[in-house]
Amino acid sequence: MKKVLSILSLDNFCFSILKSWCFNGLLLMFIMVISVPLKAQEEDIFGIDTKARSKTRRSDSGLGNVTRGIISKISLELSGGYGQHYNNMDFISSDPSVYPISPVLEDASSTDINSGEVVSFDSKSSVIPLNAGVRIDLFGILSVGGGYGREFGNMAMLESDQHHFNFSNDKYVFDKLYGTVGLVLYDARRRRAYLNWKYKKYSSVNTYKQAEQKIRMRQNYPWRFTLEGEFGNITVQESYDAALTATEPYYGIGLRIERELSEYTKVFIKPNVEFRKFNYQLPTMEESQIIDQNLYTVNIGLSLRLPGTKRCKIGGCGVKMKHLHDGIEYRGSSIWNMQNRKIGQWY
């Protein structure tokens, strides 16, 4: 009897082990079967990839990807503004009588300028500048560029205490070709670095300050401040005097303040000062007079960054944000709209 019971208990034990193995095997097979469509759905939702082969991939070919990456760093811009120029000339000549100089008082015969005498003349007039340029962003730190500008200005006669230095005309048109180099002083990236430094003094267990830091760092910061230097040459198209020439290059410096409208468009205002020299030489004289000019302007303009990411034209895809198809990044919105919009930005 005992032998029969021992055999039955052994059979029950083997049956329970076999039952457990079968159940675990079926469960494993079921998990493997359902994991295949789940994985496929995770990688492609309505034809949109959630992971790219490369974070910056914008084209199927390697050359196209590099080209689009370069294009995305280039911006085109137009600007116009208003300014005032201040002119100064330290006049000295061996024969002052040949120059268009007249006394302030017509009957003052004692105010003639003597040979070798230094007389300081100055004046102030207005100008309207128009500019068209291109800029290239370098790693978000520097910018280089260049452009073409045209100025429509007035030129008043130069004055001293007792004399006027007259010109044949009171209006001029100048063209200029210029280059720029800019250093980014403050923008969204530097703001995030500043916030990280500012909140380091708070303990990690201070949940209020940690939450405040996260909220502030996630905020959209559309401003950018750039210190910009400018240099170039001036071509006189219509002069206020035939004896005037611009033979020396000019240079200037300004503060460019930008405000993003979207990822690709922005408006800017730029207060600027330029330092110039003009040469005044009569055909009958070997000597020349130098007119120093300081030009102060404020320009307002629009900048458009060339989109390196193609617009999505796949039928049935209604995604408005940036997204991926087959590992390639596409735009879902116009360049005039925010691409990865947040709450309150769905326009």
Order of alpha helices (4+ residues) and beta strands (2+ residues): alpha-beta-beta-alpha-beta-beta-beta-beta-beta-beta-beta-alpha-alpha-beta-beta-beta-beta-beta-beta-beta-beta
